[in-house]
């Protein structure tokens, strides 16, 4: 439905066009989809949901259904790191400090995290390298020592997603277990260190772009080390509560109890199955992708960031959007910042982030258009939402 839109033939026509575009995602293979678009200066708000939210209940998808954002969460993780830098908690160099300076891991582990020619190569990696995916780290979720998912054309056989899906999507995951895996819980960093060749750097630090969940798991552990509080506590205190994101939480860490305030999340469809209805566990996706939210909350967060309504955001957002274009960054991305990407679309350029389960958070700041939504499907077209934003852009120009 649309809200706060003048009842004109033009806006009614736009609403029908947006409904049709979103419903087209079901034809394209999605089982459900939701989108929210706000253009505050034009007084325009659109929100609509289609499809079946849960395969186990058959309930219809609504705008109130929460969804797993996957890597959209990285924007919040980056913001936490930059807030700490802004407060001086990371020392005089801020995000240009080297990760090893914070002693998140014992020396013997830090020396193993990244290698080059079999020798330790992590000492010079800065937080900026990790935030901009230019650290040289492979992605433990989809890469292994034999190659990257891009080279292989699918998740690498030694990656978390590619190695043993039955076990890896049923195990409970923790980011790091200093004493090793248990029969109940697996460690993401433990898994990464156990895979032959995976620690071999793909490039010199700062030289090339390679998307890495590994780096963001390490950054989230750094947030916990520096603050002495859990990641989800930081997320709540520094972002969710100040932004009044009442329908958002970190999955598997601070989920509200099921009841009137929280229904089961809408299904993620991947590898031919409805992951949540089938009882799969997505807890490996933590600081790099563990946020559960609604389209409404996600737009609210993005607007708070863009409109400088978060502590330090008037200084932090310019840092997040200081775009670079390193080797390896491919179209439609035209720039990588810190926890954000700049992307070309038919109406111009967007900044925001996307997630592997089809979630999107994007802003056309030149026109004041904010978008959030999901198609809850792995493998969905990366630009599935561009036509919706472009339609609004055309309407308000």
C-alpha positions as a Markdown table, in Angstrom:
| # | Residue | x | y | z |
|---|---|---|---|---|
| 1 | Unk | 0.0 | 0.0 | 0.0 |
| 2 | Unk | 1.0 | 3.6 | -0.3 |
| 3 | Unk | 0.9 | 6.1 | 2.5 |
| 4 | Unk | 1.0 | 9.9 | 2.6 |
| 5 | Unk | 0.8 | 10.2 | -1.2 |
| 6 | Unk | -1.5 | 12.8 | -2.7 |
| 7 | Unk | -4.5 | 11.2 | -4.4 |
| 8 | Unk | -3.6 | 12.0 | -8.0 |
| 9 | Unk | -3.8 | 10.0 | -11.1 |
| 10 | Unk | 0.0 | 10.2 | -11.4 |
| 11 | Unk | 0.5 | 8.7 | -7.9 |
| 12 | Unk | -2.1 | 6.0 | -8.4 |
| 13 | Unk | -0.5 | 5.1 | -11.7 |
| 14 | Unk | 2.9 | 4.9 | -9.9 |
| 15 | Unk | 1.5 | 2.7 | -7.2 |
| 16 | Unk | 0.1 | 0.3 | -9.7 |
| 17 | Unk | 3.5 | 0.2 | -11.5 |
| 18 | Unk | 5.3 | -0.5 | -8.3 |
| 19 | Unk | 2.9 | -3.2 | -7.3 |
| 20 | Unk | 3.3 | -4.8 | -10.7 |
| 21 | Unk | 7.1 | -4.7 | -10.4 |
| 22 | Unk | 7.1 | -6.2 | -7.0 |
| 23 | Unk | 4.7 | -8.9 | -8.0 |
| 24 | Unk | 6.9 | -9.6 | -10.9 |
| 25 | Unk | 9.5 | -11.0 | -8.4 |
| 26 | Unk | 7.2 | -13.9 | -7.8 |
| 27 | Unk | 7.3 | -14.7 | -11.5 |
| 28 | Unk | 11.1 | -14.4 | -11.4 |
| 29 | Unk | 11.2 | -17.2 | -8.7 |
| 30 | Unk | 10.7 | -15.5 | -5.4 |
| 31 | Unk | 8.2 | -17.0 | -2.9 |
| 32 | Unk | 7.7 | -13.6 | -1.2 |
| 33 | Unk | 8.9 | -10.0 | -1.4 |
| 34 | Unk | 8.5 | -6.8 | 0.4 |
| 35 | Unk | 9.5 | -3.2 | -0.4 |
| 36 | Unk | 9.3 | 0.2 | 1.2 |
| 37 | Unk | 10.2 | 3.4 | -0.6 |
| 38 | Unk | 10.3 | 6.9 | 1.0 |
| 39 | Unk | 10.9 | 10.2 | -0.7 |
| 40 | Unk | 10.3 | 12.6 | 2.2 |
| 41 | Unk | 10.6 | 15.9 | 0.2 |
| 42 | Unk | 7.9 | 14.7 | -2.2 |
| 43 | Unk | 5.7 | 13.4 | 0.6 |
| 44 | Unk | 5.8 | 9.9 | -0.8 |
| 45 | Unk | 5.8 | 6.6 | 1.0 |
| 46 | Unk | 5.2 | 3.2 | -0.6 |
| 47 | Unk | 5.0 | -0.1 | 1.1 |
| 48 | Unk | 3.8 | -3.4 | -0.2 |
| 49 | Unk | 4.4 | -7.2 | 0.3 |
| 50 | Unk | 3.5 | -10.1 | -1.9 |
| 51 | Unk | 3.7 | -13.9 | -1.7 |
| 52 | Unk | 3.8 | -16.5 | 1.1 |
| 53 | Unk | 5.8 | -15.6 | 4.2 |
| 54 | Unk | 6.3 | -19.0 | 5.6 |
| 55 | Unk | 6.0 | -22.4 | 3.9 |
| 56 | Unk | 5.2 | -24.1 | 7.2 |
| 57 | Unk | 2.2 | -21.9 | 8.0 |
| 58 | Unk | 1.2 | -20.7 | 4.5 |
| 59 | Unk | 0.6 | -17.2 | 5.9 |
| 60 | Unk | 0.7 | -14.3 | 3.5 |
| 61 | Unk | 3.7 | -12.0 | 3.4 |
| 62 | Unk | 3.0 | -8.6 | 5.0 |
| 63 | Unk | 5.2 | -5.4 | 5.5 |
| 64 | Unk | 5.3 | -6.3 | 9.2 |
| 65 | Unk | 7.1 | -9.6 | 8.5 |
| 66 | Unk | 10.7 | -9.5 | 9.6 |
| 67 | Unk | 13.5 | -10.8 | 7.3 |
| 68 | Unk | 17.1 | -11.8 | 7.5 |
| 69 | Unk | 19.2 | -9.0 | 5.9 |
| 70 | Unk | 22.4 | -11.0 | 5.5 |
| 71 | Unk | 25.2 | -8.6 | 4.5 |
| 72 | Unk | 23.1 | -5.4 | 4.7 |
| 73 | Unk | 24.2 | -5.8 | 8.4 |
| 74 | Unk | 27.7 | -4.8 | 7.4 |
| 75 | Unk | 26.7 | -1.2 | 7.2 |
| 76 | Unk | 25.8 | -1.3 | 10.9 |
| 77 | Unk | 29.0 | -3.1 | 11.8 |
| 78 | Unk | 31.0 | -0.5 | 9.9 |
| 79 | Unk | 29.1 | 2.3 | 11.6 |
| 80 | Unk | 30.0 | 0.8 | 15.0 |
| 81 | Unk | 33.7 | 0.7 | 14.2 |
| 82 | Unk | 33.6 | 4.3 | 12.9 |
| 83 | Unk | 31.7 | 5.5 | 16.0 |
| 84 | Unk | 34.5 | 4.0 | 18.1 |
| 85 | Unk | 37.0 | 5.8 | 15.9 |
| 86 | Unk | 35.1 | 9.0 | 16.2 |
| 87 | Unk | 35.1 | 8.7 | 20.0 |
| 88 | Unk | 38.9 | 8.1 | 20.1 |
| 89 | Unk | 38.5 | 4.6 | 21.3 |
| 90 | Unk | 40.7 | 3.2 | 18.5 |
| 91 | Unk | 43.6 | 5.6 | 19.2 |
| 92 | Unk | 45.0 | 8.5 | 17.2 |
| 93 | Unk | 45.0 | 6.6 | 13.9 |
| 94 | Unk | 41.4 | 5.6 | 14.0 |
| 95 | Unk | 40.4 | 3.2 | 11.2 |
| 96 | Unk | 44.0 | 3.5 | 9.9 |
| 97 | Unk | 45.2 | 1.6 | 12.9 |
| 98 | Unk | 46.4 | -2.0 | 12.3 |
| 99 | Unk | 44.1 | -4.7 | 13.5 |
| 100 | Unk | 46.9 | -6.5 | 15.4 |
| 101 | Unk | 47.4 | -3.5 | 17.7 |
| 102 | Unk | 44.1 | -4.4 | 19.5 |
| 103 | Unk | 45.2 | -7.9 | 20.5 |
| 104 | Unk | 41.9 | -9.4 | 19.7 |
| 105 | Unk | 43.6 | -12.8 | 19.3 |
| 106 | Unk | 46.8 | -14.3 | 20.8 |
| 107 | Unk | 49.9 | -13.6 | 18.7 |
| 108 | Unk | 50.1 | -17.2 | 17.5 |
| 109 | Unk | 46.5 | -17.0 | 16.1 |
| 110 | Unk | 47.0 | -13.5 | 14.6 |
| 111 | Unk | 50.1 | -14.8 | 12.7 |
| 112 | Unk | 47.9 | -17.5 | 11.1 |
| 113 | Unk | 45.0 | -15.3 | 10.0 |
| 114 | Unk | 46.5 | -14.1 | 6.8 |
| 115 | Unk | 49.6 | -15.4 | 5.0 |
| 116 | Unk | 51.6 | -14.7 | 1.9 |
| 117 | Unk | 53.8 | -17.5 | 0.5 |
| 118 | Unk | 53.1 | -19.3 | 3.7 |
| 119 | Unk | 54.5 | -16.5 | 5.9 |
| 120 | Unk | 52.5 | -14.2 | 8.2 |
| 121 | Unk | 51.0 | -11.3 | 6.4 |
| 122 | Unk | 48.4 | -9.8 | 8.8 |
| 123 | Unk | 50.6 | -7.3 | 10.6 |
| 124 | Unk | 50.1 | -4.5 | 8.2 |
| 125 | Unk | 46.4 | -4.9 | 7.6 |
| 126 | Unk | 44.4 | -1.8 | 8.8 |
| 127 | Unk | 40.8 | -1.5 | 9.8 |
| 128 | Unk | 40.2 | 0.6 | 6.7 |
| 129 | Unk | 41.5 | -2.3 | 4.5 |
| 130 | Unk | 39.0 | -4.6 | 6.2 |
| 131 | Unk | 36.1 | -2.2 | 6.1 |
| 132 | Unk | 36.6 | -1.6 | 2.3 |
| 133 | Unk | 37.2 | -5.3 | 1.4 |
| 134 | Unk | 40.8 | -4.6 | 0.3 |
| 135 | Unk | 42.6 | -6.6 | 3.1 |
| 136 | Unk | 43.4 | -9.6 | 0.9 |
| 137 | Unk | 41.3 | -11.9 | 3.0 |
| 138 | Unk | 39.3 | -14.7 | 1.3 |
| 139 | Unk | 35.7 | -15.1 | 2.3 |
| 140 | Unk | 35.3 | -18.2 | 4.5 |
| 141 | Unk | 31.6 | -18.4 | 3.6 |
| 142 | Unk | 32.2 | -19.1 | -0.1 |
| 143 | Unk | 35.9 | -19.3 | -0.8 |
| 144 | Unk | 38.6 | -21.9 | 0.1 |
| 145 | Unk | 42.3 | -22.5 | -0.6 |
| 146 | Unk | 41.6 | -23.8 | -4.1 |
| 147 | Unk | 39.9 | -20.7 | -5.3 |
| 148 | Unk | 37.3 | -18.1 | -4.9 |
| 149 | Unk | 33.6 | -18.6 | -5.6 |
| 150 | Unk | 33.9 | -16.2 | -8.5 |
| 151 | Unk | 36.7 | -18.4 | -10.0 |
| 152 | Unk | 34.9 | -21.6 | -9.3 |
| 153 | Unk | 31.4 | -20.4 | -10.3 |
| 154 | Unk | 29.8 | -21.6 | -7.1 |
| 155 | Unk | 30.6 | -21.7 | -3.3 |
| 156 | Unk | 34.0 | -23.4 | -3.1 |
| 157 | Unk | 34.0 | -26.9 | -1.8 |
| 158 | Unk | 36.0 | -26.0 | 1.3 |
| 159 | Unk | 33.9 | -23.0 | 2.3 |
| 160 | Unk | 31.2 | -22.9 | 5.0 |
| 161 | Unk | 28.4 | -22.9 | 2.4 |
| 162 | Unk | 30.1 | -25.2 | 0.0 |
| 163 | Unk | 31.6 | -27.9 | 2.2 |
| 164 | Unk | 28.9 | -29.7 | 4.2 |
| 165 | Unk | 25.6 | -27.9 | 3.9 |
| 166 | Unk | 23.7 | -30.5 | 6.0 |
| 167 | Unk | 26.0 | -29.9 | 9.0 |
| 168 | Unk | 26.8 | -26.3 | 8.5 |
| 169 | Unk | 23.1 | -25.2 | 8.2 |
| 170 | Unk | 22.1 | -27.2 | 11.3 |
| 171 | Unk | 25.0 | -26.4 | 13.6 |
| 172 | Unk | 24.9 | -23.5 | 16.0 |
| 173 | Unk | 27.8 | -21.1 | 15.2 |
| 174 | Unk | 29.9 | -18.7 | 17.3 |
| 175 | Unk | 32.4 | -16.3 | 15.7 |
| 176 | Unk | 35.4 | -17.7 | 17.6 |
| 177 | Unk | 35.9 | -20.5 | 20.1 |
| 178 | Unk | 39.3 | -20.2 | 21.7 |
| 179 | Unk | 39.2 | -23.7 | 23.0 |
| 180 | Unk | 37.9 | -25.2 | 19.7 |
| 181 | Unk | 34.6 | -26.5 | 18.4 |
| 182 | Unk | 32.3 | -28.4 | 20.6 |
| 183 | Unk | 29.7 | -31.0 | 19.7 |
| 184 | Unk | 27.1 | -28.3 | 19.9 |
| 185 | Unk | 28.8 | -25.2 | 18.5 |
| 186 | Unk | 31.2 | -24.5 | 15.7 |
| 187 | Unk | 33.5 | -21.4 | 15.4 |
| 188 | Unk | 33.6 | -19.4 | 12.2 |
| 189 | Unk | 37.2 | -18.3 | 12.7 |
| 190 | Unk | 38.1 | -21.9 | 13.8 |
| 191 | Unk | 36.6 | -23.2 | 10.6 |
| 192 | Unk | 38.5 | -20.7 | 8.5 |
| 193 | Unk | 41.8 | -21.6 | 10.1 |
| 194 | Unk | 41.2 | -25.3 | 9.6 |
| 195 | Unk | 40.9 | -25.1 | 5.8 |
| 196 | Unk | 44.1 | -25.7 | 3.8 |
| 197 | Unk | 45.3 | -22.7 | 1.9 |
| 198 | Unk | 42.4 | -20.4 | 2.8 |
| 199 | Unk | 44.6 | -17.9 | 4.7 |
| 200 | Unk | 46.8 | -17.2 | 1.6 |
| 201 | Unk | 46.2 | -13.5 | 0.8 |
| 202 | Unk | 44.6 | -12.8 | -2.6 |
| 203 | Unk | 46.5 | -9.4 | -2.9 |
| 204 | Unk | 48.7 | -7.0 | -1.0 |
| 205 | Unk | 46.6 | -5.2 | 1.5 |
| 206 | Unk | 45.0 | -2.1 | 0.0 |
| 207 | Unk | 45.8 | -3.2 | -3.6 |
| 208 | Unk | 42.6 | -4.9 | -4.7 |
| 209 | Unk | 38.9 | -5.5 | -3.8 |
| 210 | Unk | 37.7 | -8.9 | -2.8 |
| 211 | Unk | 34.5 | -9.2 | -0.8 |
| 212 | Unk | 35.2 | -10.9 | 2.5 |
| 213 | Unk | 32.8 | -11.9 | 5.3 |
| 214 | Unk | 35.9 | -13.1 | 7.1 |
| 215 | Unk | 37.1 | -9.6 | 7.6 |
| 216 | Unk | 33.8 | -8.5 | 9.0 |
| 217 | Unk | 33.7 | -11.3 | 11.5 |
| 218 | Unk | 37.1 | -10.1 | 12.7 |
| 219 | Unk | 35.9 | -6.5 | 12.9 |
| 220 | Unk | 32.9 | -7.5 | 15.0 |
| 221 | Unk | 35.2 | -9.3 | 17.4 |
| 222 | Unk | 37.3 | -6.1 | 17.6 |
| 223 | Unk | 34.1 | -4.1 | 18.6 |
| 224 | Unk | 33.6 | -6.5 | 21.4 |
| 225 | Unk | 37.2 | -6.3 | 22.5 |
| 226 | Unk | 37.4 | -2.5 | 22.5 |
| 227 | Unk | 34.0 | -2.0 | 24.2 |
| 228 | Unk | 34.0 | -5.0 | 26.6 |
| 229 | Unk | 30.4 | -5.6 | 25.5 |
| 230 | Unk | 28.8 | -8.1 | 23.1 |
| 231 | Unk | 28.2 | -7.1 | 19.5 |
| 232 | Unk | 24.4 | -7.3 | 20.0 |
| 233 | Unk | 24.6 | -5.0 | 23.0 |
| 234 | Unk | 26.6 | -2.5 | 21.0 |
| 235 | Unk | 24.1 | -2.8 | 18.2 |
| 236 | Unk | 21.2 | -2.1 | 20.5 |
| 237 | Unk | 22.8 | 0.7 | 22.5 |
| 238 | Unk | 24.4 | 2.6 | 19.6 |
| 239 | Unk | 22.1 | 2.0 | 16.6 |
| 240 | Unk | 18.8 | 0.2 | 17.2 |
| 241 | Unk | 17.6 | 2.1 | 20.3 |
| 242 | Unk | 18.7 | 5.6 | 19.1 |
| 243 | Unk | 17.0 | 5.0 | 15.7 |
| 244 | Unk | 13.9 | 3.5 | 17.5 |
| 245 | Unk | 14.2 | 0.3 | 15.4 |
| 246 | Unk | 11.7 | -1.7 | 17.4 |
| 247 | Unk | 11.4 | -4.6 | 15.0 |
| 248 | Unk | 15.1 | -5.3 | 14.6 |
| 249 | Unk | 17.5 | -7.6 | 16.5 |
| 250 | Unk | 20.5 | -9.8 | 16.0 |
| 251 | Unk | 19.4 | -13.3 | 15.1 |
| 252 | Unk | 20.3 | -16.1 | 17.5 |
| 253 | Unk | 21.7 | -13.6 | 20.0 |
| 254 | Unk | 18.9 | -11.3 | 21.3 |
| 255 | Unk | 15.8 | -12.5 | 19.6 |
| 256 | Unk | 12.6 | -11.3 | 21.4 |
| 257 | Unk | 10.4 | -14.2 | 22.6 |
| 258 | Unk | 7.8 | -15.3 | 20.1 |
| 259 | Unk | 4.4 | -13.7 | 20.9 |
| 260 | Unk | 2.4 | -10.6 | 20.0 |
| 261 | Unk | 5.5 | -8.5 | 19.4 |
| 262 | Unk | 7.4 | -11.1 | 17.4 |
| 263 | Unk | 6.3 | -13.7 | 14.9 |
| 264 | Unk | 8.6 | -16.1 | 13.2 |
| 265 | Unk | 10.7 | -14.4 | 10.5 |
| 266 | Unk | 9.7 | -14.8 | 6.8 |
| 267 | Unk | 11.4 | -17.7 | 5.0 |
| 268 | Unk | 14.7 | -17.4 | 3.3 |
| 269 | Unk | 14.7 | -19.6 | 0.2 |
| 270 | Unk | 18.1 | -21.1 | -0.8 |
| 271 | Unk | 19.4 | -24.3 | -2.3 |
| 272 | Unk | 15.9 | -25.4 | -3.1 |
| 273 | Unk | 14.5 | -25.3 | 0.4 |
| 274 | Unk | 12.7 | -22.8 | 2.7 |
| 275 | Unk | 15.6 | -22.5 | 5.2 |
| 276 | Unk | 13.7 | -21.3 | 8.3 |
| 277 | Unk | 10.6 | -23.5 | 7.8 |
| 278 | Unk | 13.0 | -26.4 | 7.4 |
| 279 | Unk | 14.7 | -25.7 | 10.7 |
| 280 | Unk | 18.0 | -24.6 | 9.2 |
| 281 | Unk | 20.3 | -22.5 | 11.3 |
| 282 | Unk | 21.8 | -19.3 | 9.9 |
| 283 | Unk | 23.9 | -18.3 | 12.9 |
| 284 | Unk | 27.2 | -18.3 | 11.0 |
| 285 | Unk | 25.9 | -15.0 | 9.6 |
| 286 | Unk | 26.8 | -12.8 | 12.6 |
| 287 | Unk | 28.4 | -9.3 | 12.5 |
| 288 | Unk | 28.6 | -9.7 | 8.8 |
| 289 | Unk | 25.0 | -10.6 | 8.3 |
| 290 | Unk | 22.9 | -11.4 | 11.3 |
| 291 | Unk | 20.5 | -8.5 | 11.5 |
| 292 | Unk | 16.8 | -9.3 | 11.3 |
| 293 | Unk | 14.5 | -6.4 | 10.6 |
| 294 | Unk | 11.6 | -5.0 | 8.6 |
| 295 | Unk | 11.7 | -2.8 | 5.5 |
| 296 | Unk | 10.3 | 0.1 | 7.6 |
| 297 | Unk | 13.1 | -0.2 | 10.2 |
| 298 | Unk | 15.8 | -0.4 | 7.6 |
| 299 | Unk | 14.6 | 2.7 | 5.8 |
| 300 | Unk | 14.4 | 4.4 | 9.2 |
| 301 | Unk | 18.1 | 3.5 | 9.9 |
| 302 | Unk | 19.2 | 4.7 | 6.5 |
| 303 | Unk | 17.5 | 8.0 | 6.9 |
| 304 | Unk | 18.9 | 8.5 | 10.4 |
| 305 | Unk | 22.4 | 7.9 | 8.9 |
| 306 | Unk | 21.8 | 10.1 | 5.8 |
| 307 | Unk | 20.2 | 12.9 | 7.8 |
| 308 | Unk | 22.9 | 12.9 | 10.5 |
| 309 | Unk | 20.6 | 11.9 | 13.3 |
| 310 | Unk | 23.0 | 9.4 | 14.8 |
| 311 | Unk | 25.9 | 10.3 | 17.2 |
| 312 | Unk | 28.8 | 11.4 | 15.1 |
| 313 | Unk | 27.1 | 10.7 | 11.8 |
| 314 | Unk | 27.8 | 14.1 | 10.3 |
| 315 | Unk | 31.5 | 13.2 | 10.5 |
| 316 | Unk | 31.1 | 9.5 | 9.9 |
| 317 | Unk | 28.9 | 9.4 | 6.8 |
| 318 | Unk | 31.5 | 11.3 | 4.7 |
| 319 | Unk | 34.1 | 8.7 | 5.7 |
| 320 | Unk | 31.7 | 5.9 | 4.8 |
| 321 | Unk | 31.0 | 7.4 | 1.4 |
| 322 | Unk | 34.5 | 8.4 | 0.5 |
| 323 | Unk | 34.4 | 6.2 | -2.6 |
| 324 | Unk | 37.4 | 4.4 | -4.1 |
| 325 | Unk | 37.5 | 2.1 | -7.1 |
| 326 | Unk | 40.2 | -0.6 | -6.5 |
| 327 | Unk | 41.1 | -3.2 | -8.9 |
| 328 | Unk | 38.5 | -6.0 | -8.8 |
| 329 | Unk | 35.5 | -3.9 | -8.1 |
| 330 | Unk | 33.0 | -4.6 | -10.9 |
| 331 | Unk | 30.0 | -2.9 | -12.4 |
| 332 | Unk | 27.3 | -2.0 | -11.5 |
| 333 | Unk | 29.3 | -1.0 | -8.4 |
| 334 | Unk | 31.1 | 2.2 | -9.1 |
| 335 | Unk | 32.7 | 2.7 | -5.7 |
| 336 | Unk | 33.4 | 1.0 | -2.3 |
| 337 | Unk | 33.4 | 3.0 | 0.9 |
| 338 | Unk | 33.5 | 1.8 | 4.5 |
| 339 | Unk | 30.5 | -0.6 | 4.9 |
| 340 | Unk | 28.7 | 0.9 | 1.9 |
| 341 | Unk | 28.8 | 0.6 | -1.9 |
| 342 | Unk | 28.0 | 3.1 | -4.6 |
| 343 | Unk | 26.0 | 1.5 | -7.5 |
| 344 | Unk | 24.8 | 2.6 | -10.9 |
| 345 | Unk | 21.1 | 2.3 | -11.6 |
| 346 | Unk | 18.8 | 3.6 | -14.4 |
| 347 | Unk | 18.0 | 6.7 | -12.4 |
| 348 | Unk | 21.6 | 7.7 | -11.5 |
| 349 | Unk | 23.6 | 6.4 | -8.5 |
| 350 | Unk | 22.7 | 4.8 | -5.2 |
| 351 | Unk | 24.6 | 4.1 | -2.0 |
| 352 | Unk | 23.8 | 1.3 | 0.4 |
| 353 | Unk | 24.3 | -2.4 | 0.7 |
| 354 | Unk | 22.8 | -5.7 | -0.4 |
| 355 | Unk | 22.6 | -9.2 | 1.2 |
| 356 | Unk | 23.0 | -12.7 | -0.2 |
| 357 | Unk | 19.4 | -13.5 | 0.7 |
| 358 | Unk | 18.1 | -10.8 | -1.7 |
| 359 | Unk | 17.8 | -8.0 | 0.9 |
| 360 | Unk | 18.5 | -4.4 | -0.3 |
| 361 | Unk | 19.1 | -1.0 | 1.4 |
| 362 | Unk | 19.8 | 1.8 | -1.0 |
| 363 | Unk | 19.5 | 5.6 | -1.3 |
| 364 | Unk | 19.5 | 8.0 | -4.2 |
| 365 | Unk | 20.6 | 10.9 | -2.1 |
| 366 | Unk | 20.5 | 13.4 | -5.0 |
| 367 | Unk | 16.7 | 12.8 | -5.2 |
| 368 | Unk | 16.1 | 11.9 | -1.5 |
| 369 | Unk | 14.8 | 8.4 | -2.3 |
| 370 | Unk | 15.2 | 5.6 | 0.3 |
| 371 | Unk | 14.6 | 2.0 | -0.5 |
| 372 | Unk | 14.6 | -1.2 | 1.7 |
| 373 | Unk | 13.2 | -4.6 | 1.0 |
| 374 | Unk | 13.9 | -8.2 | 0.2 |
| 375 | Unk | 13.0 | -11.1 | -2.1 |
| 376 | Unk | 14.2 | -13.6 | 0.5 |
| 377 | Unk | 16.0 | -15.7 | -2.2 |
| 378 | Unk | 19.6 | -16.6 | -2.7 |
| 379 | Unk | 20.6 | -16.1 | -6.3 |
| 380 | Unk | 18.1 | -13.3 | -7.0 |
| 381 | Unk | 19.1 | -10.7 | -9.6 |
| 382 | Unk | 21.4 | -8.2 | -7.9 |
| 383 | Unk | 19.4 | -5.3 | -9.4 |
| 384 | Unk | 15.9 | -6.6 | -8.8 |
| 385 | Unk | 15.0 | -3.4 | -6.9 |
| 386 | Unk | 16.5 | -0.9 | -9.4 |
| 387 | Unk | 13.3 | -0.6 | -11.5 |
| 388 | Unk | 11.2 | 0.3 | -8.4 |
| 389 | Unk | 13.6 | 3.1 | -7.4 |
| 390 | Unk | 13.9 | 4.3 | -11.0 |
| 391 | Unk | 10.1 | 4.5 | -11.3 |
| 392 | Unk | 9.9 | 6.8 | -8.2 |
| 393 | Unk | 12.8 | 8.8 | -9.5 |
| 394 | Unk | 11.0 | 9.4 | -12.7 |
| 395 | Unk | 7.8 | 10.4 | -10.9 |
| 396 | Unk | 9.4 | 13.0 | -8.6 |
| 397 | Unk | 11.8 | 14.6 | -11.1 |
